[in-house]
Amino acid sequence: MPSDRIPLIINVVIPLLMIVLSVPLVYEKIPPNRWYGFRTPKTFSSDSMWYRTNKLGGQYFIVAALVQLVALIVLALTWPGAAAQVTQWGILPAAPLLVAVLLWFLRMRKF
């Protein structure tokens, strides 16, 4: 495999993994635990708070991952070598994830 494809694969695997990990949260399949989900004192305050906040967080992560995939496709089609550059900068993998977490925290303040 050519080394120029490795960043492309990384940039595709990260959002797909985010989606796979978020789907069980959206469908409320993950009970309160210390390893998987949005774990804060507030989410542990009750089962209903756990499921409600993790569902919202999972939805935000899925949207962020889809934005990340679309951005990757647009960059790959318009800017040769973009996958390698954005992986080095950390922009494409990190930006949508950070936005999703920020939106989740802002929304949590209203719960």
Buried (B, 14 or more C-beta within 10 A) or exposed (E): EEEEEEBBEBBBEBBEEBBEBBEBBBEBEBEBEEEEBBBEEBBEEEEEBBBBBBBBBBBBBBBBBBBBBEBBEEBBEEEEEBBBEBBEEEEBBEBBBEBBBEBBEEEBEEE
